[in-house]
Amino acid sequence: MTALTRKEWQSLKRTAPRVPGNTCPQIDAVLTKLETIVNREKPISEFQHKQLIKRMEQLRRANETLRESGHYWYDVAKDNLRP
């Protein structure tokens, strides 16, 4: 096993998929909105429905990006740490 040079490491970092920011606030916002809708005992409006779908799709994309990043770094580790 040989250590990566600084140049190799920087190249790997440059080509790595970005890691999304913290998504917990987005999840909290969706849950809060759902709670508000349930508590007021009115049907959800089409606008609210579209907003919730939009927010959930943003979370889906962040999750996909995080998964890609995990696969990338797993492969980097596997390729460079193999005896």
Secondary structure as UniProt FT lines:
FT   HELIX           6..15
FT   HELIX           24..40
FT   HELIX           46..81
//
